[in-house]
Amino acid sequence: MIFSESLKKYGDFQRVYKQGKSYANKYLVMYVLRQDTLENRIGISVSKKVGNSVVRHRITRLIRESYRLNETKFEKGLTIVVVARAAAKGKSFSEIESALMHLGRLHSINMS
């Protein structure tokens, strides 16, 4: 991810959950908080309800890669948290990518 850094701290996630705006679809929930920075920050959360560690890490990788490939299409200066729903288990890359881009359009942060 050229233009983005990862969210790692619990407090950062909590701030986005409380102050950010959220939209959801069948596979993902996206929280967005606008910041005064030149780069985006992205955090990915996959609960144990989704599956075992192999399943959770696969979904995390699919979300991260979907974002990385479409990073230039998103506005700058955002803190984004993507939460995977249980329905995302076993879905293909194209389905996850489509869900991520759909949420970007709902938030009006997707410039494509």
C-alpha positions as semicolon CSV with decimal commas, in nm:
position;residue;x (nm);y (nm);z (nm)
1;M;0,000;0,000;0,000
2;I;0,183;0,301;-0,133
3;F;-0,035;0,582;0,001
4;S;-0,171;0,420;0,316
5;E;-0,059;0,291;0,651
6;S;-0,224;0,031;0,872
7;L;-0,423;0,100;1,185
8;K;-0,293;-0,109;1,469
9;K;-0,393;0,052;1,799
10;Y;-0,719;-0,028;1,974
11;G;-0,782;0,341;2,044
12;D;-0,756;0,428;1,674
13;F;-1,019;0,167;1,588
14;Q;-1,247;0,291;1,868
15;R;-1,223;0,653;1,751
16;V;-1,328;0,555;1,399
17;Y;-1,615;0,340;1,531
18;K;-1,747;0,625;1,747
19;Q;-1,685;0,929;1,528
20;G;-1,692;0,780;1,178
21;K;-1,979;0,714;0,943
22;S;-2,063;0,356;0,848
23;Y;-2,222;0,175;0,558
24;A;-2,262;-0,199;0,514
25;N;-2,340;-0,457;0,251
26;K;-2,371;-0,833;0,257
27;Y;-2,000;-0,907;0,315
28;L;-1,840;-0,598;0,471
29;V;-1,899;-0,298;0,695
30;M;-1,692;0,016;0,630
31;Y;-1,638;0,298;0,878
32;V;-1,483;0,620;0,746
33;L;-1,348;0,916;0,940
34;R;-1,209;1,216;0,751
35;Q;-0,870;1,346;0,872
36;D;-0,643;1,636;0,772
37;T;-0,363;1,420;0,634
38;L;-0,218;1,346;0,293
39;E;-0,247;0,970;0,325
40;N;-0,511;0,716;0,420
41;R;-0,499;0,483;0,717
42;I;-0,678;0,149;0,691
43;G;-0,765;-0,107;0,955
44;I;-0,918;-0,449;0,894
45;S;-1,114;-0,641;1,155
46;V;-1,229;-1,002;1,121
47;S;-1,404;-1,153;1,422
48;K;-1,371;-1,509;1,548
49;K;-1,738;-1,551;1,456
50;V;-1,628;-1,556;1,090
51;G;-1,414;-1,869;1,126
52;N;-1,084;-2,011;1,244
53;S;-0,753;-1,828;1,205
54;V;-0,690;-1,963;0,854
55;V;-1,026;-1,830;0,734
56;R;-0,983;-1,495;0,913
57;H;-0,635;-1,437;0,771
58;R;-0,750;-1,525;0,420
59;I;-1,032;-1,271;0,438
60;T;-0,790;-1,011;0,577
61;R;-0,551;-1,072;0,286
62;L;-0,834;-1,046;0,032
63;I;-0,954;-0,714;0,177
64;R;-0,601;-0,572;0,197
65;E;-0,521;-0,673;-0,161
66;S;-0,855;-0,537;-0,288
67;Y;-0,776;-0,205;-0,126
68;R;-0,414;-0,203;-0,247
69;L;-0,510;-0,258;-0,610
70;N;-0,775;0,017;-0,598
71;E;-0,593;0,254;-0,364
72;T;-0,558;0,531;-0,623
73;K;-0,938;0,540;-0,666
74;F;-0,998;0,643;-0,304
75;E;-0,981;1,000;-0,175
76;K;-0,687;1,097;0,047
77;G;-0,701;1,198;0,413
78;L;-0,927;0,919;0,539
79;T;-0,913;0,671;0,822
80;I;-1,096;0,358;0,709
81;V;-1,192;0,052;0,913
82;V;-1,328;-0,249;0,723
83;V;-1,509;-0,515;0,925
84;A;-1,576;-0,852;0,763
85;R;-1,913;-1,016;0,816
86;A;-1,962;-1,392;0,852
87;A;-2,107;-1,403;0,499
88;A;-1,761;-1,314;0,362
89;K;-1,635;-1,662;0,455
90;G;-1,543;-1,861;0,146
91;K;-1,604;-1,576;-0,101
92;S;-1,376;-1,512;-0,396
93;F;-1,142;-1,219;-0,443
94;S;-1,371;-1,058;-0,701
95;E;-1,671;-1,073;-0,466
96;I;-1,475;-0,910;-0,180
97;E;-1,329;-0,649;-0,415
98;S;-1,673;-0,568;-0,552
99;A;-1,813;-0,532;-0,198
100;L;-1,526;-0,299;-0,099
101;M;-1,572;-0,077;-0,405
102;H;-1,949;-0,070;-0,349
103;L;-1,895;0,064;0,004
104;G;-1,650;0,321;-0,132
105;R;-1,921;0,446;-0,367
106;L;-2,177;0,460;-0,084
107;H;-1,937;0,673;0,124
108;S;-1,865;0,889;-0,185
109;I;-1,492;0,834;-0,132
110;N;-1,443;0,627;-0,446
111;M;-1,341;0,847;-0,737
112;S;-1,417;0,594;-1,010
